[in-house]
């Protein structure tokens, strides 16, 4: 069974930083593009970032460019999201996702992922 587990969320003041981790099992990790999405209360789930199979290519939502960095460490089957200069509007549950079908702009679409984690809460106070 595929399993994705997020960690690293918490409460931080505006301007602070957090690093989220997503560890995986039950999949050939290096065969999957990985993505991060987030969902705020009452809002639709939205794309945050994605990274290709070996980390050579990335996508970012405009709202996080220059502040967030996605990376992966295939030897540990783990993907990270480094979040800097956090804003209150970054408050959301953050989800990790794994997608096998390919790499390209389609990675911005949540329906193009195969497996999802349970989410981790990020709260940014002003």
Residue frames as a rotation matrix with the C-alpha (Angstrom) as fourth column:
UNK 1
0.574 0.819 0.000 0.00
0.819 -0.574 0.000 0.00
0.000 0.000 -1.000 0.00
UNK 2
-0.262 -0.598 0.757 1.17
0.525 -0.747 -0.408 3.49
0.810 0.290 0.510 -0.79
UNK 3
0.579 0.395 -0.713 1.49
0.814 -0.324 0.482 5.77
-0.041 -0.860 -0.509 2.18
UNK 4
-0.229 -0.580 0.782 2.47
0.425 -0.783 -0.455 9.43
0.876 0.228 0.426 2.39
UNK 5
0.467 0.310 -0.828 2.94
0.882 -0.106 0.458 11.10
0.054 -0.945 -0.323 5.77
UNK 6
0.223 -0.323 0.920 3.43
0.182 -0.913 -0.365 14.85
0.958 0.249 -0.145 6.21
UNK 7
0.426 -0.112 -0.898 5.11
0.902 -0.027 0.432 16.43
-0.073 -0.993 0.089 9.21
UNK 8
-0.581 -0.813 0.041 6.60
0.810 -0.583 -0.058 19.74
0.071 0.000 0.998 10.27
UNK 9
-0.013 0.655 0.755 3.53
0.343 -0.707 0.619 21.92
0.939 0.267 -0.215 10.47
UNK 10
-0.290 -0.051 -0.956 2.82
0.956 -0.063 -0.287 24.19
-0.046 -0.997 0.067 13.38
UNK 11
0.824 0.554 -0.115 2.21
0.563 -0.823 0.069 27.73
-0.056 -0.122 -0.991 14.56
UNK 12
-0.334 -0.942 0.030 4.57
0.931 -0.325 0.168 30.49
-0.149 0.084 0.985 13.45
UNK 13
0.195 0.335 -0.922 4.51
0.261 -0.924 -0.280 34.27
-0.945 -0.186 -0.268 13.39
UNK 14
0.963 0.163 0.215 4.35
0.255 -0.292 -0.922 36.19
-0.087 0.943 -0.323 10.13
UNK 15
0.591 -0.801 -0.092 7.80
-0.767 -0.523 -0.371 36.46
0.249 0.290 -0.924 8.62
UNK 16
0.052 -0.554 0.831 8.92
-0.712 0.563 0.420 33.17
-0.701 -0.613 -0.365 10.13
UNK 17
-0.275 -0.295 -0.915 9.84
-0.878 0.466 0.114 29.87
0.393 0.834 -0.387 8.53
UNK 18
0.332 0.292 0.897 8.82
-0.576 0.816 -0.053 26.23
-0.747 -0.499 0.439 8.60
UNK 19
-0.601 -0.446 -0.663 10.02
-0.792 0.444 0.419 23.14
0.108 0.777 -0.620 6.78
UNK 20
0.479 0.808 0.344 7.47
-0.774 0.573 -0.270 20.49
-0.415 -0.137 0.899 5.89
UNK 21
-0.747 -0.664 -0.020 8.47
-0.614 0.679 0.403 16.90
-0.254 0.313 -0.915 5.22
UNK 22
0.531 0.839 -0.116 6.62
-0.830 0.488 -0.270 14.13
-0.170 0.240 0.956 3.40
UNK 23
-0.639 -0.705 0.308 7.90
-0.644 0.709 0.287 10.60
-0.421 -0.015 -0.907 3.80
UNK 24
0.286 0.732 -0.618 6.60
-0.949 0.306 -0.076 7.88
0.133 0.608 0.782 1.51
UNK 25
-0.649 -0.414 0.638 6.38
-0.441 0.888 0.127 4.10
-0.620 -0.199 -0.759 1.47
UNK 26
-0.001 0.681 0.732 4.85
0.282 0.703 -0.653 1.49
-0.959 0.206 -0.193 -0.79
UNK 27
0.969 0.243 -0.047 5.85
0.030 -0.307 -0.951 3.26
-0.245 0.920 -0.305 -4.00
UNK 28
0.101 -0.939 0.329 8.94
0.993 0.115 0.022 3.49
-0.058 0.324 0.944 -6.16
UNK 29
0.381 0.198 -0.903 9.58
0.504 -0.863 0.023 7.03
-0.775 -0.464 -0.429 -5.01
UNK 30
-0.516 -0.711 -0.477 11.95
-0.009 -0.552 0.834 8.07
-0.856 0.434 0.279 -7.80
UNK 31
-0.745 0.312 0.589 9.29
0.666 0.311 0.678 7.20
0.028 0.898 -0.440 -10.39
UNK 32
0.283 0.952 -0.117 6.87
0.958 -0.275 0.077 9.79
0.041 -0.134 -0.990 -9.03
UNK 33
-0.481 -0.188 0.856 6.61
0.163 -0.979 -0.124 13.50
0.861 0.080 0.502 -9.42
UNK 34
-0.342 0.303 -0.890 5.77
0.940 0.129 -0.317 15.00
0.018 -0.944 -0.328 -6.05
UNK 35
-0.292 0.325 0.899 3.56
0.219 -0.893 0.394 17.93
0.931 0.312 0.190 -5.23
UNK 36
-0.797 0.164 -0.581 2.40
0.552 -0.192 -0.811 20.08
-0.245 -0.967 0.062 -2.37
UNK 37
-0.262 0.798 0.542 -1.12
0.321 -0.458 0.829 21.46
0.910 0.391 -0.136 -2.16
UNK 38
-0.971 0.001 -0.238 -2.89
0.229 -0.260 -0.938 23.39
-0.063 -0.966 0.252 0.55
UNK 39
-0.188 0.969 0.162 -6.45
0.515 -0.043 0.856 24.00
0.836 0.244 -0.491 1.67
UNK 40
-0.965 -0.042 0.259 -7.60
-0.165 -0.670 -0.724 26.84
0.204 -0.741 0.640 3.88
UNK 41
-0.621 0.784 -0.013 -10.93
0.456 0.348 -0.819 26.67
-0.637 -0.514 -0.574 5.76
UNK 42
0.321 0.904 -0.282 -13.82
0.162 -0.345 -0.924 27.18
-0.933 0.251 -0.258 3.38
UNK 43
0.174 -0.357 -0.918 -11.55
-0.861 -0.508 0.035 27.26
-0.479 0.784 -0.395 0.34
UNK 44
0.967 0.071 -0.244 -10.73
-0.209 0.768 -0.605 24.90
0.144 0.636 0.758 -2.49
UNK 45
0.485 -0.851 0.202 -7.53
0.414 0.428 0.804 22.94
-0.770 -0.306 0.560 -2.39
UNK 46
0.941 -0.180 -0.287 -4.86
-0.333 -0.644 -0.688 24.83
-0.061 0.743 -0.666 -4.33
UNK 47
0.656 -0.755 -0.010 -1.53
0.613 0.540 -0.576 24.01
0.440 0.372 0.817 -5.89
UNK 48
0.849 -0.470 -0.242 1.62
-0.117 -0.613 0.782 25.13
-0.515 -0.636 -0.575 -4.09
UNK 49
0.041 -0.914 -0.403 4.62
-0.956 -0.153 0.252 23.43
-0.292 0.375 -0.880 -5.70
UNK 50
0.956 0.173 0.238 5.79
-0.104 0.955 -0.279 20.33
-0.276 0.242 0.930 -7.57
UNK 51
0.020 -0.995 -0.101 9.10
-0.854 -0.069 0.516 18.63
-0.520 0.076 -0.851 -8.30
UNK 52
0.468 0.140 -0.872 10.06
-0.772 0.545 -0.327 16.13
0.430 0.826 0.363 -11.00
UNK 53
0.879 0.092 -0.468 11.27
0.018 0.974 0.225 12.57
0.476 -0.207 0.855 -10.51
UNK 54
0.219 -0.885 -0.410 14.89
0.923 0.325 -0.208 13.38
0.317 -0.333 0.888 -9.72
UNK 55
0.352 0.020 -0.936 14.44
0.679 -0.694 0.241 17.00
-0.644 -0.720 -0.258 -8.70
UNK 56
-0.593 -0.736 0.327 15.63
0.741 -0.339 0.580 18.60
-0.316 0.586 0.746 -11.92
UNK 57
-0.689 0.450 0.568 12.51
0.143 -0.684 0.715 20.66
0.711 0.574 0.407 -12.56
UNK 58
-0.684 0.459 -0.566 10.03
0.632 -0.012 -0.775 22.47
-0.363 -0.888 -0.282 -10.33
UNK 59
-0.247 0.667 0.703 6.81
0.403 -0.589 0.701 24.47
0.881 0.457 -0.123 -10.44
UNK 60
-0.805 0.068 -0.589 5.56
0.545 -0.306 -0.781 27.05
-0.234 -0.949 0.210 -7.97
UNK 61
0.366 0.921 0.133 2.31
0.928 -0.373 0.026 28.88
0.073 0.114 -0.991 -7.53
UNK 62
0.005 -0.348 0.937 2.74
0.365 -0.872 -0.326 32.60
0.931 0.344 0.123 -8.09
UNK 63
0.753 0.436 0.492 1.68
-0.244 -0.509 0.825 33.26
0.611 -0.742 -0.277 -4.52
UNK 64
0.903 -0.422 0.079 4.70
0.091 0.368 0.926 31.42
-0.420 -0.829 0.370 -3.08
UNK 65
0.589 -0.725 0.357 7.45
0.628 0.133 -0.767 32.12
0.509 0.675 0.534 -5.62
UNK 66
-0.020 -0.736 0.677 10.55
-0.131 -0.669 -0.732 33.48
0.991 -0.103 -0.083 -3.96
UNK 67
0.064 0.118 0.991 9.39
-0.970 -0.227 0.089 32.34
0.235 -0.967 0.100 -0.53
UNK 68
0.642 0.247 0.726 8.93
-0.466 0.877 0.114 28.55
-0.608 -0.412 0.678 -0.76
UNK 69
-0.229 -0.733 -0.640 11.40
-0.965 0.260 0.048 25.94
0.131 0.629 -0.767 -2.01
UNK 70
0.847 0.474 0.242 10.57
-0.488 0.873 -0.002 22.34
-0.212 -0.116 0.970 -2.85
UNK 71
-0.231 -0.923 -0.307 13.23
-0.951 0.281 -0.127 19.64
0.203 0.263 -0.943 -2.77
UNK 72
0.868 0.491 -0.074 13.49
-0.465 0.856 0.225 15.87
0.174 -0.161 0.971 -2.62
UNK 73
-0.278 -0.900 0.337 15.88
-0.946 0.316 0.064 13.34
-0.165 -0.301 -0.939 -1.16
UNK 74
0.342 0.526 -0.779 15.25
-0.751 0.651 0.110 10.12
0.565 0.548 0.617 -3.03
UNK 75
-0.544 -0.634 -0.551 17.53
-0.157 0.721 -0.675 8.05
0.825 -0.280 -0.491 -0.79
UNK 76
-0.969 0.245 0.010 15.05
0.017 0.111 -0.994 8.67
-0.245 -0.963 -0.112 2.04
UNK 77
-0.515 0.813 0.271 11.89
0.770 0.299 0.564 8.65
0.377 0.499 -0.780 -0.11
UNK 78
0.016 0.420 -0.908 11.17
0.816 -0.529 -0.230 12.14
-0.577 -0.737 -0.351 1.16
UNK 79
-0.136 0.002 0.991 10.06
0.694 -0.713 0.097 15.46
0.707 0.701 0.095 -0.29
UNK 80
-0.408 -0.119 -0.905 10.39
0.820 -0.482 -0.307 18.78
-0.400 -0.868 0.295 1.54
UNK 81
0.346 0.423 0.837 8.80
0.643 -0.757 0.116 22.19
0.683 0.499 -0.534 1.40
UNK 82
-0.539 -0.563 -0.626 10.87
0.829 -0.484 -0.279 24.99
-0.145 -0.670 0.728 2.91
UNK 83
0.402 0.777 0.483 8.59
0.750 -0.583 0.313 27.93
0.525 0.237 -0.818 3.67
UNK 84
-0.612 -0.644 -0.458 10.12
0.781 -0.582 -0.226 31.33
-0.121 -0.496 0.860 4.40
UNK 85
-0.982 0.188 -0.004 8.65
-0.187 -0.980 0.069 34.79
0.009 0.069 0.998 4.91
UNK 86
-0.626 0.775 -0.085 5.36
0.757 0.631 0.169 33.24
0.185 0.042 -0.982 5.91
UNK 87
-0.818 0.478 0.319 2.18
-0.426 -0.877 0.224 35.29
0.387 0.047 0.921 5.70
UNK 88
-0.531 0.690 0.491 -1.17
-0.478 0.234 -0.846 34.83
-0.699 -0.685 0.206 7.44
UNK 89
0.383 0.725 -0.572 -2.69
-0.885 0.110 -0.453 33.90
-0.265 0.680 0.684 4.09
UNK 90
-0.407 -0.571 -0.713 -0.40
-0.674 0.715 -0.188 30.86
0.617 0.404 -0.675 4.02
UNK 91
-0.591 0.249 0.767 -2.46
-0.644 0.426 -0.635 29.36
-0.485 -0.870 -0.092 6.85
UNK 92
0.310 0.644 -0.699 -3.86
-0.893 0.450 0.019 26.05
0.326 0.619 0.715 5.61
UNK 93
0.515 -0.197 0.834 -3.63
-0.190 0.923 0.335 22.31
-0.836 -0.332 0.437 5.81
UNK 94
0.037 -0.627 -0.778 -0.74
-0.985 -0.152 0.076 21.29
-0.167 0.764 -0.623 3.57
UNK 95
0.736 0.328 0.593 -0.94
-0.219 0.943 -0.250 18.02
-0.641 0.054 0.766 1.64
UNK 96
-0.459 -0.873 -0.166 1.74
-0.631 0.189 0.752 15.97
-0.625 0.450 -0.638 -0.06
UNK 97
0.701 0.706 0.102 0.87
-0.384 0.493 -0.781 14.11
-0.601 0.508 0.617 -3.27
UNK 98
-0.481 -0.820 0.309 2.57
-0.194 0.443 0.875 11.62
-0.855 0.362 -0.372 -5.61
UNK 99
0.620 0.696 -0.362 1.89
-0.475 -0.034 -0.879 11.41
-0.624 0.717 0.310 -9.35
UNK 100
-0.083 -0.642 0.762 3.12
0.210 0.736 0.643 8.82
-0.974 0.214 0.074 -11.84
UNK 101
0.629 0.567 0.533 1.57
0.520 0.203 -0.830 9.87
-0.578 0.798 -0.167 -15.15
UNK 102
0.271 -0.572 0.774 4.16
0.850 -0.235 -0.472 12.40
0.452 0.786 0.422 -16.28
UNK 103
-0.232 -0.432 -0.872 5.82
0.731 -0.668 0.136 15.74
-0.641 -0.606 0.471 -15.80
UNK 104
-0.638 0.031 0.770 4.60
0.571 -0.651 0.500 19.08
0.517 0.758 0.397 -17.04
UNK 105
-0.767 0.371 0.524 2.07
-0.486 -0.869 -0.096 21.80
0.419 -0.328 0.847 -16.22
UNK 106
0.165 0.867 -0.470 -0.46
-0.190 0.496 0.847 19.08
0.968 -0.051 0.247 -15.44
UNK 107
-0.394 -0.401 -0.827 1.35
0.702 0.449 -0.553 18.70
0.593 -0.798 0.105 -12.12
UNK 108
-0.943 0.114 0.314 -0.44
-0.245 -0.875 -0.418 21.88
0.227 -0.471 0.853 -11.05
UNK 109
-0.073 0.991 -0.108 -3.75
-0.768 0.013 0.640 19.99
0.636 0.130 0.761 -11.09
UNK 110
-0.348 -0.094 0.933 -4.75
-0.872 0.397 -0.285 17.95
-0.344 -0.913 -0.220 -8.06
UNK 111
0.674 0.710 0.203 -6.65
-0.567 0.674 -0.473 15.42
-0.473 0.204 0.857 -10.16
UNK 112
0.652 -0.502 -0.568 -3.41
-0.438 0.362 -0.823 14.35
0.619 0.785 0.016 -11.80
UNK 113
-0.456 -0.768 0.450 -1.97
-0.844 0.213 -0.492 12.80
0.282 -0.604 -0.745 -8.64
UNK 114
-0.111 0.327 -0.939 -2.36
-0.173 0.924 0.342 9.20
0.979 0.200 -0.046 -7.55
UNK 115
0.102 0.047 -0.994 -1.68
0.855 0.507 0.112 9.25
0.509 -0.861 0.012 -3.81
UNK 116
0.187 0.084 0.979 -2.17
-0.223 -0.967 0.126 11.77
0.957 -0.242 -0.162 -1.03
UNK 117
-0.785 -0.446 -0.430 -1.05
0.362 0.234 -0.903 12.24
0.503 -0.864 -0.022 2.53
UNK 118
-0.013 0.820 -0.572 -3.26
0.982 0.118 0.147 13.12
0.188 -0.560 -0.807 5.47
UNK 119
0.425 0.121 0.897 -2.12
0.247 -0.969 0.014 16.74
0.871 0.215 -0.442 5.69
UNK 120
-0.251 -0.489 -0.835 -0.33
0.967 -0.082 -0.242 18.87
0.050 -0.868 0.493 8.25
UNK 121
0.747 0.665 -0.006 -1.63
0.660 -0.740 0.126 22.14
0.080 -0.098 -0.992 9.69
UNK 122
-0.556 -0.822 0.123 0.30
0.799 -0.569 -0.195 25.36
0.231 -0.010 0.973 9.16
UNK 123
0.653 0.743 -0.146 -0.92
0.750 -0.608 0.261 28.41
0.105 -0.280 -0.954 11.05
UNK 124
-0.507 -0.791 0.343 0.68
0.748 -0.601 -0.282 31.83
0.429 0.114 0.896 10.56
UNK 125
0.406 0.631 -0.662 -0.22
0.883 -0.458 0.105 34.53
-0.237 -0.626 -0.743 13.04
UNK 126
0.254 -0.252 0.934 0.06
0.490 -0.799 -0.349 38.27
0.834 0.546 -0.080 12.49
